[in-house]
Amino acid sequence: MTYEQIVEKVRKQFKNADVSKLNEHLAYQFNIEGEGEGAFYVEVKDGQLFIEPYEYYDRDCIFICNSDVLFKMISGKLDPVHAFTVGKLKVEGDLGKALKLKEFI
């Protein structure tokens, strides 16, 4: 899978995510390792969700994983906390805000 395909699949997966109740700004960068390597960000701002295929320098945290782990997490097949605990997911930055990702995936 290419980087562009990964970003498009993430957009499709999140298109119905309800972030209207999140009253704070959240910015997550995902660094994909291995096949389809690259970075993209997911931002919650003013009750809307944005996914863009580039780095976000004013981010709250960075998630580092391969595309397989990413898609298992966003499809609900892998708990992000468990992925972090067993080393399949690395997180850098604000862990409190990182945990808020579970509210809309």
TIBAMI-341091 format. One record per residue: residue in three letters; x, y, z of N, C-alpha, C in turn. Coordinates in pm, 1 decimal, always signed. Example, Ala and Ser with C-alpha at 12.3 -4.5 7.8 and 13.67 -1.06 7.14 Angstrom:
// TIBAMI-341091
+------+----------+----------+----------+----------+----------+----------+----------+----------+----------+
! code !     n_px !     n_py !     n_pz !    ca_px !    ca_py !    ca_pz !     c_px !     c_py !     c_pz !
+------+----------+----------+----------+----------+----------+----------+----------+----------+----------+
!  ALA !  +1319.0 !   -569.0 !   +780.0 !  +1230.0 !   -450.0 !   +780.0 !  +1320.0 !   -330.0 !   +780.0 !
!  SER !  +1285.0 !   -225.0 !   +708.0 !  +1367.0 !   -106.0 !   +714.0 !  +1290.0 !     +3.0 !   +787.0 !
+------+----------+----------+----------+----------+----------+----------+----------+----------+----------+
END
This chain:
// TIBAMI-341091
+------+----------+----------+----------+----------+----------+----------+----------+----------+----------+
! code !     n_px !     n_py !     n_pz !    ca_px !    ca_py !    ca_pz !     c_px !     c_py !     c_pz !
+------+----------+----------+----------+----------+----------+----------+----------+----------+----------+
!  MET !    +84.9 !   -117.7 !     +0.0 !     +0.0 !     +0.0 !     +0.0 !    +89.6 !   +124.3 !     +0.0 !
!  THR !    +55.2 !   +221.8 !    -82.3 !   +134.8 !   +343.7 !    -89.9 !    +94.1 !   +441.2 !    +19.7 !
!  TYR !   +178.3 !   +540.7 !    +39.6 !   +149.6 !   +646.2 !   +137.5 !    +16.0 !   +713.6 !   +105.1 !
!  GLU !     -7.0 !   +746.4 !    -20.6 !   -131.1 !   +813.6 !    -61.0 !   -253.0 !   +726.3 !    -32.1 !
!  GLN !   -241.3 !   +595.6 !    -54.2 !   -351.0 !   +503.1 !    -26.1 !   -378.5 !   +495.2 !   +124.0 !
!  ILE !   -274.4 !   +500.0 !   +203.9 !   -292.1 !   +496.9 !   +349.0 !   -369.6 !   +620.1 !   +395.3 !
!  VAL !   -328.4 !   +737.9 !   +350.0 !   -396.3 !   +861.4 !   +390.0 !   -542.3 !   +858.6 !   +345.1 !
!  GLU !   -569.3 !   +813.1 !   +224.9 !   -706.6 !   +807.7 !   +175.0 !   -791.0 !   +709.1 !   +254.7 !
!  LYS !   -732.7 !   +596.4 !   +290.4 !   -805.9 !   +496.9 !   +370.8 !   -837.8 !   +552.6 !   +509.7 !
!  VAL !   -744.3 !   +626.2 !   +568.0 !   -768.8 !   +688.5 !   +698.9 !   -882.3 !   +790.9 !   +686.8 !
!  ARG !   -880.1 !   +871.4 !   +581.5 !   -988.0 !   +969.0 !   +560.4 !  -1123.1 !   +900.4 !   +551.2 !
!  LYS !  -1130.7 !   +791.5 !   +476.6 !  -1257.4 !   +718.3 !   +463.4 !  -1302.4 !   +662.1 !   +598.0 !
!  GLN !  -1208.0 !   +608.6 !   +672.6 !  -1241.2 !   +548.7 !   +802.7 !  -1294.7 !   +653.9 !   +900.5 !
!  PHE !  -1238.8 !   +774.9 !   +897.6 !  -1276.0 !   +879.5 !   +991.8 !  -1388.3 !   +970.3 !   +942.0 !
!  LYS !  -1437.0 !   +951.5 !   +819.4 !  -1531.6 !  +1047.3 !   +762.2 !  -1659.7 !  +1063.5 !   +843.9 !
!  ASN !  -1699.2 !   +963.7 !   +917.4 !  -1820.4 !   +972.6 !   +998.4 !  -1792.3 !   +992.8 !  +1147.6 !
!  ALA !  -1670.0 !  +1020.5 !  +1181.4 !  -1634.1 !  +1039.0 !  +1322.1 !  -1701.9 !  +1164.0 !  +1376.2 !
!  ASP !  -1764.8 !  +1150.0 !  +1489.7 !  -1832.6 !  +1263.8 !  +1552.5 !  -1738.0 !  +1329.1 !  +1653.2 !
!  VAL !  -1688.3 !  +1444.3 !  +1616.4 !  -1597.9 !  +1518.5 !  +1704.1 !  -1663.9 !  +1646.4 !  +1755.1 !
!  SER !  -1791.7 !  +1659.7 !  +1732.6 !  -1863.1 !  +1782.7 !  +1768.5 !  -1863.0 !  +1809.5 !  +1918.2 !
!  LYS !  -1848.1 !  +1706.2 !  +1999.4 !  -1850.2 !  +1725.0 !  +2144.8 !  -1711.3 !  +1751.7 !  +2202.4 !
!  LEU !  -1609.1 !  +1743.8 !  +2119.7 !  -1473.6 !  +1772.1 !  +2166.5 !  -1451.6 !  +1922.5 !  +2157.6 !
!  ASN !  -1445.0 !  +1985.9 !  +2272.2 !  -1437.3 !  +2131.7 !  +2278.5 !  -1295.6 !  +2186.0 !  +2288.3 !
!  GLU !  -1200.8 !  +2106.8 !  +2250.1 !  -1062.9 !  +2153.9 !  +2255.5 !   -993.7 !  +2122.9 !  +2123.9 !
!  HIS !   -884.5 !  +2189.7 !  +2102.1 !   -804.2 !  +2165.9 !  +1982.5 !   -713.1 !  +2046.7 !  +2008.4 !
!  LEU !   -715.9 !  +1948.9 !  +1918.4 !   -630.5 !  +1831.5 !  +1927.9 !   -558.8 !  +1814.8 !  +1795.3 !
!  ALA !   -430.5 !  +1791.7 !  +1798.9 !   -353.3 !  +1772.3 !  +1676.4 !   -260.0 !  +1653.4 !  +1694.6 !
!  TYR !   -280.3 !  +1553.3 !  +1610.0 !   -202.0 !  +1430.6 !  +1616.4 !   -126.3 !  +1411.3 !  +1486.0 !
!  GLN !     -1.0 !  +1379.1 !  +1497.3 !    +74.3 !  +1341.4 !  +1378.3 !    +96.5 !  +1191.6 !  +1382.7 !
!  PHE !    +79.0 !  +1126.3 !  +1270.1 !   +104.5 !   +984.1 !  +1257.3 !   +225.6 !   +965.5 !  +1167.3 !
!  ASN !   +328.1 !   +901.8 !  +1219.6 !   +445.4 !   +866.9 !  +1141.4 !   +435.7 !   +718.3 !  +1109.9 !
!  ILE !   +414.7 !   +689.2 !   +982.5 !   +401.3 !   +550.3 !   +938.9 !   +539.1 !   +499.1 !   +900.2 !
!  GLU !   +573.1 !   +383.7 !   +954.1 !   +701.1 !   +319.9 !   +924.8 !   +677.6 !   +200.0 !   +833.4 !
!  GLY !   +780.9 !   +163.8 !   +757.7 !   +770.1 !    +47.6 !   +670.6 !   +697.1 !    +81.6 !   +541.7 !
!  GLU !   +619.7 !    -13.1 !   +492.3 !   +546.2 !     +6.6 !   +367.5 !   +456.8 !   +129.8 !   +375.8 !
!  GLY !   +463.1 !   +215.4 !   +275.6 !   +381.8 !   +336.5 !   +274.8 !   +433.3 !   +443.8 !   +368.9 !
!  GLU !   +560.6 !   +438.8 !   +402.1 !   +620.1 !   +530.3 !   +499.6 !   +589.6 !   +676.0 !   +467.8 !
!  GLY !   +558.3 !   +750.6 !   +572.9 !   +531.5 !   +893.1 !   +559.1 !   +463.6 !   +946.1 !   +683.4 !
!  ALA !   +429.4 !  +1074.0 !   +681.5 !   +364.8 !  +1137.8 !   +796.2 !   +238.0 !  +1207.9 !   +750.1 !
!  PHE !   +135.5 !  +1203.5 !   +835.4 !    +13.7 !  +1280.0 !   +811.4 !    -40.9 !  +1322.3 !   +946.4 !
!  TYR !   -136.1 !  +1415.9 !   +943.6 !   -191.5 !  +1458.4 !  +1071.5 !   -342.9 !  +1450.5 !  +1072.9 !
!  VAL !   -392.7 !  +1436.3 !  +1194.8 !   -536.2 !  +1438.6 !  +1223.9 !   -555.7 !  +1551.4 !  +1323.6 !
!  GLU !   -642.9 !  +1645.7 !  +1289.1 !   -666.0 !  +1762.2 !  +1374.4 !   -814.3 !  +1777.5 !  +1402.5 !
!  VAL !   -846.4 !  +1803.1 !  +1528.8 !   -982.1 !  +1837.6 !  +1569.0 !   -980.1 !  +1984.9 !  +1605.8 !
!  LYS !  -1061.0 !  +2061.5 !  +1533.5 !  -1063.6 !  +2205.6 !  +1554.4 !  -1204.8 !  +2256.8 !  +1529.0 !
!  ASP !  -1259.3 !  +2330.2 !  +1625.4 !  -1392.5 !  +2388.3 !  +1612.6 !  -1498.1 !  +2284.5 !  +1575.6 !
!  GLY !  -1489.9 !  +2166.5 !  +1636.4 !  -1589.1 !  +2061.9 !  +1613.4 !  -1579.3 !  +1993.7 !  +1478.2 !
!  GLN !  -1468.1 !  +2011.3 !  +1409.1 !  -1448.8 !  +1947.7 !  +1279.7 !  -1320.0 !  +1866.0 !  +1280.9 !
!  LEU !  -1315.8 !  +1766.7 !  +1194.1 !  -1200.4 !  +1678.3 !  +1183.3 !  -1131.4 !  +1701.5 !  +1049.6 !
!  PHE !  -1000.5 !  +1720.4 !  +1054.8 !   -921.1 !  +1741.4 !   +934.7 !   -810.5 !  +1636.9 !   +929.2 !
!  ILE !   -787.0 !  +1581.0 !   +811.5 !   -678.4 !  +1484.9 !   +790.8 !   -601.5 !  +1531.8 !   +669.0 !
!  GLU !   -474.2 !  +1559.8 !   +688.9 !   -391.7 !  +1614.1 !   +580.4 !   -260.7 !  +1535.9 !   +568.8 !
!  PRO !   -212.3 !  +1518.5 !   +445.2 !    -94.8 !  +1434.0 !   +421.4 !    +39.2 !  +1505.0 !   +434.6 !
!  TYR !    +63.5 !  +1563.3 !   +548.1 !   +194.4 !  +1621.0 !   +573.3 !   +214.5 !  +1637.9 !   +723.2 !
!  GLU !   +335.8 !  +1673.1 !   +761.4 !   +367.0 !  +1689.6 !   +903.7 !   +295.7 !  +1811.5 !   +960.1 !
!  TYR !   +269.3 !  +1806.1 !  +1090.5 !   +201.1 !  +1914.3 !  +1160.5 !   +291.2 !  +1954.3 !  +1276.2 !
!  TYR !   +348.0 !  +2072.4 !  +1268.9 !   +450.3 !  +2110.8 !  +1366.8 !   +394.8 !  +2160.9 !  +1499.6 !
!  ASP !   +268.4 !  +2197.8 !  +1505.0 !   +206.8 !  +2243.3 !  +1629.6 !   +120.9 !  +2131.9 !  +1687.9 !
!  ARG !   +176.0 !  +2013.4 !  +1689.7 !   +101.1 !  +1894.1 !  +1730.1 !   +107.9 !  +1872.4 !  +1880.8 !
!  ASP !     +8.3 !  +1798.1 !  +1928.9 !     +8.0 !  +1759.4 !  +2070.4 !    +91.7 !  +1634.4 !  +2092.1 !
!  CYS !    +87.1 !  +1543.6 !  +1995.2 !   +165.6 !  +1421.8 !  +2008.5 !   +186.4 !  +1356.2 !  +1872.4 !
!  ILE !   +279.4 !  +1263.7 !  +1871.6 !   +311.0 !  +1186.2 !  +1752.3 !   +287.5 !  +1038.9 !  +1784.0 !
!  PHE !   +218.2 !   +971.5 !  +1693.2 !   +201.1 !   +826.7 !  +1700.7 !   +291.2 !   +766.1 !  +1593.9 !
!  ILE !   +370.3 !   +667.2 !  +1631.9 !   +462.6 !   +602.5 !  +1540.5 !   +428.5 !   +453.5 !  +1535.2 !
!  CYS !   +395.0 !   +405.3 !  +1415.5 !   +360.3 !   +264.5 !  +1398.7 !   +364.6 !   +229.2 !  +1250.4 !
!  ASN !   +341.3 !   +103.5 !  +1218.8 !   +330.2 !    +66.2 !  +1077.9 !   +182.7 !    +73.5 !  +1036.6 !
!  SER !   +156.2 !    +63.3 !   +908.4 !    +19.8 !    +80.0 !   +859.2 !    -73.8 !    -30.0 !   +908.6 !
!  ASP !    -23.0 !   -150.7 !   +926.2 !   -106.3 !   -260.6 !   +975.0 !   -159.6 !   -229.8 !  +1115.5 !
!  VAL !    -73.0 !   -183.9 !  +1202.9 !   -114.6 !   -147.7 !  +1339.4 !   -213.9 !    -31.5 !  +1335.0 !
!  LEU !   -186.9 !    +67.6 !  +1252.6 !   -276.8 !   +182.7 !  +1239.7 !   -416.4 !   +137.8 !  +1201.7 !
!  PHE !   -429.4 !    +56.2 !  +1098.2 !   -561.9 !    +16.0 !  +1052.0 !   -632.6 !    -77.0 !  +1149.7 !
!  LYS !   -558.6 !   -157.2 !  +1222.4 !   -620.4 !   -240.2 !  +1326.7 !   -675.7 !   -152.2 !  +1438.3 !
!  MET !   -603.6 !    -45.1 !  +1472.8 !   -651.5 !    +45.8 !  +1578.0 !   -776.9 !   +120.6 !  +1532.6 !
!  ILE !   -774.8 !   +178.2 !  +1412.9 !   -889.4 !   +260.2 !  +1372.6 !  -1010.7 !   +176.3 !  +1334.4 !
!  SER !   -991.0 !    +46.3 !  +1311.5 !  -1106.2 !    -40.5 !  +1284.2 !  -1159.9 !   -104.0 !  +1412.1 !
!  GLY !  -1092.7 !    -78.9 !  +1525.0 !  -1139.6 !   -133.0 !  +1652.0 !  -1087.8 !   -271.6 !  +1683.5 !
!  LYS !   -999.7 !   -325.3 !  +1601.5 !   -946.8 !   -460.1 !  +1623.7 !   -828.2 !   -462.7 !  +1718.8 !
!  LEU !   -771.7 !   -345.9 !  +1746.3 !   -656.0 !   -336.6 !  +1836.0 !   -672.1 !   -211.8 !  +1922.3 !
!  ASP !   -671.7 !   -231.0 !  +2051.4 !   -682.8 !   -118.2 !  +2143.7 !   -551.7 !    -39.3 !  +2141.6 !
!  PRO !   -559.9 !    +93.1 !  +2120.4 !   -437.2 !   +173.8 !  +2115.7 !   -352.6 !   +164.7 !  +2242.9 !
!  VAL !   -416.7 !   +155.8 !  +2358.4 !   -341.5 !   +145.3 !  +2483.8 !   -265.2 !    +12.5 !  +2487.8 !
!  HIS !   -331.4 !    -93.6 !  +2443.8 !   -264.2 !   -223.7 !  +2438.8 !   -148.3 !   -220.1 !  +2338.6 !
!  ALA !   -171.6 !   -158.8 !  +2221.6 !    -65.3 !   -148.4 !  +2120.7 !    +55.8 !    -75.1 !  +2177.3 !
!  PHE !    +30.2 !    +30.7 !  +2253.7 !   +138.3 !   +106.3 !  +2317.2 !   +209.8 !    +19.3 !  +2420.1 !
!  THR !   +132.5 !    -51.6 !  +2502.7 !   +187.6 !   -132.9 !  +2610.3 !   +279.2 !   -243.7 !  +2558.0 !
!  VAL !   +240.6 !   -303.9 !  +2444.9 !   +321.1 !   -414.4 !  +2391.6 !   +425.5 !   -368.0 !  +2290.5 !
!  GLY !   +438.5 !   -237.2 !  +2270.2 !   +544.0 !   -183.9 !  +2185.5 !   +513.2 !   -175.2 !  +2037.3 !
!  LYS !   +389.5 !   -198.0 !  +1998.6 !   +353.4 !   -186.7 !  +1857.4 !   +326.6 !    -42.2 !  +1817.1 !
!  LEU !   +304.7 !    +42.8 !  +1915.5 !   +277.3 !   +184.5 !  +1894.0 !   +366.7 !   +265.3 !  +1987.0 !
!  LYS !   +434.1 !   +363.3 !  +1930.5 !   +514.2 !   +455.5 !  +2011.8 !   +440.7 !   +588.4 !  +2013.7 !
!  VAL !   +447.1 !   +656.4 !  +2126.6 !   +380.7 !   +785.6 !  +2140.8 !   +480.4 !   +884.2 !  +2199.1 !
!  GLU !   +489.3 !  +1000.7 !  +2134.7 !   +573.9 !  +1108.6 !  +2184.5 !   +485.4 !  +1230.2 !  +2205.3 !
!  GLY !   +501.6 !  +1296.6 !  +2319.0 !   +424.6 !  +1418.1 !  +2344.7 !   +327.8 !  +1401.9 !  +2459.7 !
!  ASP !   +217.2 !  +1471.9 !  +2452.7 !   +116.2 !  +1479.2 !  +2558.0 !    +32.5 !  +1350.9 !  +2562.1 !
!  LEU !    +61.6 !  +1263.1 !  +2658.0 !    -10.4 !  +1135.7 !  +2667.0 !   -157.1 !  +1154.5 !  +2703.1 !
!  GLY !   -189.5 !  +1258.6 !  +2779.0 !   -329.6 !  +1286.8 !  +2812.6 !   -411.0 !  +1315.3 !  +2687.5 !
!  LYS !   -356.1 !  +1397.1 !  +2599.1 !   -426.1 !  +1426.6 !  +2473.9 !   -422.9 !  +1305.8 !  +2380.3 !
!  ALA !   -318.7 !  +1227.8 !  +2387.1 !   -311.5 !  +1106.5 !  +2304.5 !   -427.2 !  +1012.8 !  +2338.0 !
!  LEU !   -460.9 !  +1001.6 !  +2465.6 !   -569.9 !   +913.2 !  +2507.0 !   -705.3 !   +961.0 !  +2455.4 !
!  LYS !   -720.3 !  +1088.6 !  +2426.5 !   -846.3 !  +1139.8 !  +2374.5 !   -876.2 !  +1089.4 !  +2233.9 !
!  LEU !   -776.8 !  +1038.0 !  +2165.5 !   -798.3 !   +980.6 !  +2033.4 !   -899.1 !   +866.9 !  +2038.8 !
!  LYS !   -900.3 !   +794.8 !  +2149.7 !   -994.9 !   +683.4 !  +2164.7 !  -1140.6 !   +729.8 !  +2162.9 !
!  GLU !  -1165.4 !   +859.8 !  +2185.9 !  -1301.8 !   +909.5 !  +2187.5 !  -1365.1 !   +915.5 !  +2049.0 !
!  PHE !  -1283.7 !   +912.9 !  +1942.9 !  -1345.5 !   +920.5 !  +1811.7 !  -1293.7 !   +818.3 !  +1710.5 !
!  ILE !  -1211.9 !   +722.2 !  +1756.7 !  -1176.2 !   +614.1 !  +1662.9 !  -1255.5 !   +490.0 !  +1695.9 !
+------+----------+----------+----------+----------+----------+----------+----------+----------+----------+
END
